[in-house]
Amino acid sequence: MINPKLLVLFLDAVLVMECISFLHNAWMFTTSTTSKPGCSIYNDEQLHIIMDRVCEICHEMYSHQYPNTRADCRSDCFRSKHFQSCLEHFRPMIPYG
């Protein structure tokens, strides 16, 4: 019999991995669509909300050291190294051993 708590943890991990994959693909898409004027992220409201929330959470964690974290994360239409760095915080850690 499968432990229900383990099943919930597993499903949560799968969901987090799917979200990270989605955000990574969206980030890759924005970096590859440099020919379009403006920021295409704003055309997809749900994607914009998610990407902006990543920057917001990152800002909450680091604003005491880097006051412009949110602006840096959102700069260049979320194509900056700051956004990629913030996104890494949401990648699940792979346990060793």
C-alpha positions in Angstrom: 0.0 0.0 0.0 1.3 3.4 -0.9 1.7 5.9 1.9 -0.8 8.8 1.2 1.7 11.4 2.4 4.4 10.1 0.1 2.0 10.2 -2.8 1.1 13.8 -2.1 4.8 14.8 -1.8 5.5 13.0 -5.1 2.6 14.8 -6.9 3.7 18.1 -5.5 7.2 17.5 -6.7 5.9 16.6 -10.2 3.8 19.7 -10.3 6.7 21.9 -9.3 8.9 20.3 -11.9 6.2 20.9 -14.6 5.9 24.6 -13.5 9.7 25.0 -13.7 9.8 23.3 -17.1 7.0 25.6 -18.3 8.8 28.8 -17.0 12.1 27.7 -18.4 10.5 27.1 -21.8 8.8 30.5 -21.6 12.1 32.1 -20.8 13.8 30.3 -23.7 11.0 31.5 -26.0 11.4 35.1 -24.9 15.1 34.9 -25.5 14.6 33.6 -29.0 12.0 36.1 -30.1 14.2 39.2 -30.1 12.9 40.3 -33.5 9.5 41.2 -32.0 9.2 44.8 -30.7 8.1 45.2 -27.1 7.7 42.4 -24.6 5.6 39.4 -25.8 5.2 38.2 -22.2 2.6 40.9 -21.6 0.4 39.4 -24.3 -0.1 36.2 -22.2 -1.6 37.5 -18.9 -1.2 34.2 -17.0 2.4 33.7 -18.1 3.2 37.3 -17.2 1.6 36.9 -13.7 3.7 33.7 -13.1 7.0 35.2 -14.3 6.4 38.4 -12.4 5.6 36.4 -9.2 9.0 34.6 -9.6 10.6 38.1 -9.5 8.5 39.2 -6.6 9.4 36.2 -4.5 13.1 36.6 -5.4 12.9 40.3 -4.5 11.4 39.4 -1.1 14.3 37.1 -0.4 17.1 39.4 -1.6 15.9 43.0 -1.4 17.8 43.6 1.8 21.1 42.9 -0.1 20.0 44.0 -3.6 17.2 46.6 -3.5 16.6 46.5 -7.3 16.1 42.7 -7.4 12.6 42.9 -8.8 13.4 45.4 -11.5 16.6 43.6 -12.5 14.7 40.3 -12.7 12.0 41.8 -15.0 14.5 43.8 -17.1 14.9 43.1 -20.8 11.5 41.4 -20.9 12.4 38.7 -18.3 15.5 37.8 -20.5 18.0 38.9 -17.9 20.5 36.7 -16.1 18.7 37.9 -12.9 15.5 36.2 -14.0 17.3 33.0 -14.8 19.0 33.1 -11.4 15.7 33.7 -9.6 14.1 30.8 -11.5 16.9 28.5 -10.3 15.5 29.0 -6.7 12.4 27.1 -7.7 14.1 24.1 -9.3 13.7 21.0 -7.1 16.8 19.9 -5.4 17.9 16.3 -6.2 18.8 14.5 -3.0 22.2 12.8 -2.9 22.6 9.2 -2.0 
